Amino acid sequence: MTLVRGWCPGALRPMPSGDGLILRIRPPLGLIDRAQMEGIAAIALACGNGSVEFTRRANVQLRGLGEATLGQAQARLAALGLIDPDLSPQAEARLNILVTPFWPADGLPGIPGPGPVWAALRAGLVGWNAPPLPPKFGFAVDLSGGQRHLAGESADIRIEAAAEGGILVRADGVATGRRVGSADEAAELALALARWFAAQRPGADRPGRMRALIAQGIAPPAELGGEAEPAPQAALAEALRSCIGFDFGAAEPAQLFRIAAAMDGPLHVTPWRAVRLPRLADPAAALADCPDLLLAPDDPRWRRFACVGAPRCP
């Protein structure tokens, strides 16, 4: 029998599985610093079964936690700034914000750095008037200049680089979007699209994803759309050239400690079950002594994906 949960675990609402509780960390802005990386590895050893997973939503999962160790893990993650204990589990679940790992911290001409867009979007998703979104509904913030990197990743509302420069906001499943002039305007329009989507689902009898709703012929109103085309999509192989991957997305704590030792500034968690250290020019050379990492873009292991399997997964 297949068990379909229909929702994703969080840090405040872990999910039971065959090997205990799964706790999912949504790193703010998709960034992890050296102390946080070392902390995640240490918490996995002390509170879980030592397994750390990097997901397709650019999140980090700890497996094998028990009821006796859950509170300790949550407290340690909160002290590291990786979870916000003041949020409700429902608010935390809405923070499905995928941020490109190729977004310069200081921004680009006509495009702000990651902080303002992410902060404005987060504020709207955890506020008292946040839209009642279904599980797994998410946002992609794909602003890295003249190309995109997240077009092939799951998201329902996309804040992207426009082909002619600047920012556009687009509903997934619609080819074009509306150009905006600021981070606040981008977040405001994205949240308006989310509220429109939520209003189309009375009784939850319609699809829970934007693309499926669009495919039924239900399109956003004109004031939430536009004719701006998104920038071209970058080749995945080029993106992977600067990434450090984990076979099946599963990392050992020893690998994380070794990566932390090579860090010179925060790393980006990517949706390719990998991390990117923007200041590490040659990951393959720097981490050649660390076994089993995926360090070459043509490594065939990038192309294989599988569930953790029984008995860990029921």
C-alpha positions as CSV (number, residue, x, y, z in Angstrom):
1,M,0.0,0.0,0.0
2,T,1.3,3.5,-0.9
3,L,1.0,6.1,1.8
4,V,0.4,9.6,0.4
5,R,0.8,12.4,3.0
6,G,-0.1,15.3,0.7
7,W,2.1,17.7,2.7
8,C,5.8,18.3,3.4
9,P,7.5,18.1,6.8
10,G,8.7,21.2,8.5
11,A,10.9,22.1,11.5
12,L,7.9,22.9,13.6
13,R,5.7,20.1,12.2
14,P,8.0,17.1,11.5
15,M,6.7,14.1,9.6
16,P,6.7,10.5,11.0
17,S,8.4,8.0,8.8
18,G,9.7,4.5,9.0
19,D,12.9,5.6,10.7
20,G,11.5,8.2,13.1
21,L,10.6,11.8,12.5
22,I,11.7,13.8,9.5
23,L,12.5,17.5,10.3
24,R,12.9,19.8,7.3
25,I,14.8,23.1,7.5
26,R,14.0,26.0,5.2
27,P,17.2,28.1,5.4
28,P,16.4,31.8,5.1
29,L,17.3,33.0,1.6
30,G,18.6,29.5,1.0
31,L,21.9,30.4,2.7
32,I,23.8,28.5,5.3
33,D,27.0,29.8,7.0
34,R,29.9,27.8,8.4
35,A,28.6,27.6,12.0
36,Q,25.1,26.5,10.8
37,M,26.6,23.8,8.5
38,E,28.6,22.4,11.4
39,G,25.6,22.7,13.6
40,I,23.3,20.8,11.2
41,A,25.9,17.9,11.1
42,A,26.2,17.9,14.9
43,I,22.5,17.9,15.4
44,A,22.0,15.0,13.0
45,L,24.5,13.0,15.0
46,A,23.2,13.9,18.4
47,C,19.4,14.0,17.8
48,G,18.8,11.9,14.7
49,N,20.3,8.9,12.9
50,G,23.1,10.9,11.3
51,S,21.3,11.2,7.9
52,V,21.1,14.7,6.3
53,E,19.2,15.1,3.0
54,F,19.2,17.9,0.5
55,T,15.8,18.2,-1.3
56,R,14.5,19.4,-4.6
57,R,13.0,22.4,-2.9
58,A,16.5,23.5,-1.6
59,N,15.7,22.4,1.9
60,V,17.7,20.3,4.3
61,Q,16.2,17.3,6.2
62,L,17.2,15.5,9.3
63,R,16.0,12.0,9.7
64,G,15.5,9.5,12.5
65,L,14.6,12.0,15.2
66,G,12.6,10.7,18.2
67,E,10.1,12.4,20.5
68,A,12.8,12.6,23.1
69,T,15.3,14.4,20.9
70,L,12.9,16.6,18.8
71,G,12.8,19.5,21.3
72,Q,16.6,19.6,21.6
73,A,17.0,19.6,17.8
74,Q,14.5,22.4,17.4
75,A,16.1,24.5,20.2
76,R,19.6,24.1,18.7
77,L,18.3,25.0,15.2
78,A,16.6,28.1,16.6
79,A,19.8,29.2,18.3
80,L,21.6,28.9,14.9
81,G,18.9,31.1,13.2
82,L,17.7,28.2,11.0
83,I,14.1,28.1,12.3
84,D,11.8,30.7,13.8
85,P,10.1,29.2,16.9
86,D,7.7,32.2,17.0
87,L,6.0,31.0,13.8
88,S,3.0,28.6,13.8
89,P,3.6,25.3,11.9
90,Q,1.0,26.6,9.4
91,A,2.9,29.8,8.7
92,E,6.2,27.9,8.4
93,A,4.6,25.6,5.8
94,R,3.8,28.6,3.6
95,L,7.5,29.6,3.4
96,N,8.2,27.6,0.2
97,I,10.4,30.2,-1.4
98,L,13.0,28.8,-3.7
99,V,15.9,31.3,-4.3
100,T,18.4,31.0,-7.1
101,P,21.9,30.1,-5.9
102,F,23.4,32.4,-8.6
103,W,21.9,35.6,-7.2
104,P,24.7,38.1,-6.2
105,A,24.3,39.4,-2.7
106,D,24.7,43.0,-3.8
107,G,22.3,42.7,-6.7
108,L,22.7,43.7,-10.3
109,P,21.8,46.7,-12.4
110,G,18.0,47.0,-12.1
111,I,17.7,44.0,-9.9
112,P,18.1,44.2,-6.0
113,G,20.0,41.7,-3.9
114,P,18.1,38.8,-2.4
115,G,17.2,40.3,0.9
116,P,14.4,42.8,0.0
117,V,12.4,40.5,-2.3
118,W,12.6,37.5,0.1
119,A,11.9,39.6,3.2
120,A,8.8,41.2,1.6
121,L,7.5,37.9,0.4
122,R,8.1,36.2,3.7
123,A,6.3,39.0,5.6
124,G,3.2,38.5,3.4
125,L,3.2,34.7,3.9
126,V,3.4,34.7,7.6
127,G,1.2,37.8,8.3
128,W,-2.3,37.8,9.7
129,N,-3.8,38.2,6.2
130,A,-1.6,35.5,4.5
131,P,-3.4,33.7,1.6
132,P,-4.7,30.2,2.5
133,L,-2.5,28.3,0.2
134,P,-2.6,24.5,-0.3
135,P,0.4,22.3,0.8
136,K,3.4,22.4,-1.5
137,F,2.4,25.6,-3.2
138,G,5.6,27.6,-3.7
139,F,7.4,30.6,-5.1
140,A,10.6,30.8,-7.1
141,V,12.9,33.9,-7.0
142,D,15.1,33.6,-10.1
143,L,17.0,36.9,-10.5
144,S,20.6,36.3,-11.5
145,G,21.0,38.7,-14.4
146,G,20.5,37.8,-18.1
147,Q,19.5,34.2,-17.5
148,R,17.3,32.0,-15.3
149,H,18.3,28.8,-13.4
150,L,15.0,27.7,-11.9
151,A,12.6,27.4,-14.8
152,G,12.7,23.6,-14.6
153,E,12.1,23.5,-10.9
154,S,8.7,23.3,-9.2
155,A,7.1,26.6,-8.3
156,D,3.6,28.2,-8.7
157,I,4.5,31.9,-8.8
158,R,7.8,33.0,-10.4
159,I,9.7,36.3,-9.8
160,E,12.2,36.2,-12.6
161,A,14.7,38.2,-14.6
162,A,13.0,39.6,-17.7
163,A,14.5,39.2,-21.2
164,E,14.7,42.9,-21.6
165,G,16.2,43.5,-18.1
166,G,14.6,44.1,-14.7
167,I,12.1,41.9,-12.9
168,L,8.8,40.2,-13.9
169,V,6.3,38.3,-12.0
170,R,4.6,35.3,-13.7
171,A,2.1,32.6,-12.8
172,D,3.5,29.2,-13.6
173,G,1.9,27.9,-16.8
174,V,1.6,31.3,-18.3
175,A,4.3,32.2,-20.8
176,T,4.7,35.8,-20.0
177,G,4.4,38.0,-16.9
178,R,4.2,41.6,-15.7
179,R,7.2,43.8,-15.2
180,V,7.7,45.5,-11.9
181,G,10.0,48.2,-10.7
182,S,11.0,47.2,-7.2
183,A,11.4,44.4,-4.7
184,D,8.3,45.5,-2.8
185,E,6.2,45.6,-6.0
186,A,7.4,42.2,-7.0
187,A,6.4,40.7,-3.7
188,E,3.1,42.6,-3.7
189,L,2.2,41.2,-7.1
190,A,3.3,37.7,-6.3
191,L,1.1,37.7,-3.1
192,A,-1.8,39.1,-5.2
193,L,-1.5,36.2,-7.5
194,A,-1.4,33.8,-4.6
195,R,-4.6,35.4,-3.2
196,W,-6.3,35.1,-6.6
197,F,-5.3,31.4,-6.7
198,A,-6.7,30.8,-3.3
199,A,-10.0,32.4,-4.3
200,Q,-10.4,29.9,-7.1
201,R,-10.4,27.0,-4.8
202,P,-13.6,27.1,-2.7
203,G,-13.9,23.8,-1.0
204,A,-10.5,22.8,-2.4
205,D,-12.3,21.1,-5.3
206,R,-9.8,22.5,-7.9
207,P,-6.1,21.7,-8.4
208,G,-3.6,22.6,-5.7
209,R,-1.0,23.8,-8.2
210,M,-1.0,26.9,-10.4
211,R,0.0,25.1,-13.6
212,A,-2.8,22.6,-13.3
213,L,-5.4,25.4,-12.7
214,I,-4.1,27.3,-15.8
215,A,-4.4,24.1,-17.8
216,Q,-8.1,24.0,-17.0
217,G,-8.5,27.4,-18.8
218,I,-8.7,29.5,-15.6
219,A,-6.3,32.4,-16.2
220,P,-5.4,35.3,-13.8
221,P,-7.1,38.6,-14.5
222,A,-5.3,41.1,-16.8
223,E,-4.2,43.3,-14.0
224,L,-2.1,40.4,-12.6
225,G,-0.5,39.5,-15.9
226,G,1.6,41.1,-18.6
227,E,3.4,40.5,-21.9
228,A,7.0,40.6,-20.6
229,E,9.1,37.6,-21.6
230,P,11.4,35.9,-19.1
231,A,15.2,35.7,-19.7
232,P,16.6,32.5,-21.2
233,Q,17.1,29.4,-19.1
234,A,20.8,28.5,-18.4
235,A,22.0,25.0,-19.1
236,L,21.9,22.8,-16.0
237,A,25.3,21.3,-16.7
238,E,26.8,24.8,-16.4
239,A,25.0,25.4,-13.1
240,L,26.3,22.1,-11.7
241,R,29.9,23.0,-12.7
242,S,30.1,25.1,-9.5
243,C,28.1,22.8,-7.2
244,I,28.9,20.1,-4.7
245,G,26.4,17.3,-4.9
246,F,25.4,14.3,-2.8
247,D,24.5,10.9,-4.1
248,F,20.7,10.6,-3.9
249,G,20.8,13.9,-2.0
250,A,22.0,12.1,1.2
251,A,25.0,13.6,3.0
252,E,27.1,12.2,5.8
253,P,27.9,14.5,8.7
254,A,31.6,13.9,8.0
255,Q,31.1,15.3,4.5
256,L,29.4,18.4,5.9
257,F,32.1,19.1,8.4
258,R,34.7,18.8,5.5
259,I,32.7,21.2,3.4
260,A,32.3,23.6,6.3
261,A,36.1,23.7,6.6
262,A,36.3,24.8,3.0
263,M,33.8,27.6,3.4
264,D,34.7,31.3,3.1
265,G,31.3,32.9,3.5
266,P,27.8,31.4,3.2
267,L,26.9,28.6,0.9
268,H,23.7,28.4,-1.2
269,V,21.4,25.3,-0.9
270,T,20.3,24.5,-4.5
271,P,17.3,22.5,-5.8
272,W,19.6,20.0,-7.4
273,R,20.4,18.1,-4.1
274,A,23.6,20.1,-3.9
275,V,25.2,23.1,-2.4
276,R,27.1,26.0,-4.0
277,L,30.0,27.9,-2.4
278,P,30.2,31.1,-4.5
279,R,33.7,31.9,-3.3
280,L,35.1,28.4,-4.0
281,A,36.5,28.6,-7.5
282,D,37.3,24.9,-8.0
283,P,35.2,22.6,-5.7
284,A,36.7,19.5,-7.3
285,A,40.3,20.5,-6.4
286,A,39.4,21.8,-2.9
287,L,37.4,18.7,-1.9
288,A,39.3,16.0,-3.8
289,D,40.0,14.3,-0.5
290,C,36.3,14.0,0.5
291,P,34.9,10.7,-0.9
292,D,31.6,10.2,-2.7
293,L,30.8,13.9,-3.4
294,L,29.5,14.8,-6.8
295,L,32.1,17.3,-8.1
296,A,31.9,16.9,-11.9
297,P,28.9,18.1,-14.0
298,D,29.0,15.0,-16.2
299,D,28.9,12.6,-13.2
300,P,26.0,10.2,-14.1
301,R,25.0,10.1,-10.4
302,W,23.4,13.6,-10.9
303,R,20.7,11.9,-13.0
304,R,19.5,9.3,-10.5
305,F,16.9,9.9,-7.9
306,A,15.1,7.6,-5.5
307,C,13.2,7.4,-2.3
308,V,15.2,6.5,0.7
309,G,13.4,3.1,0.6
310,A,12.1,0.6,3.1
311,P,12.2,0.4,6.1
312,R,13.1,4.1,6.4
313,C,10.1,5.1,4.3
314,P,6.7,3.4,4.8
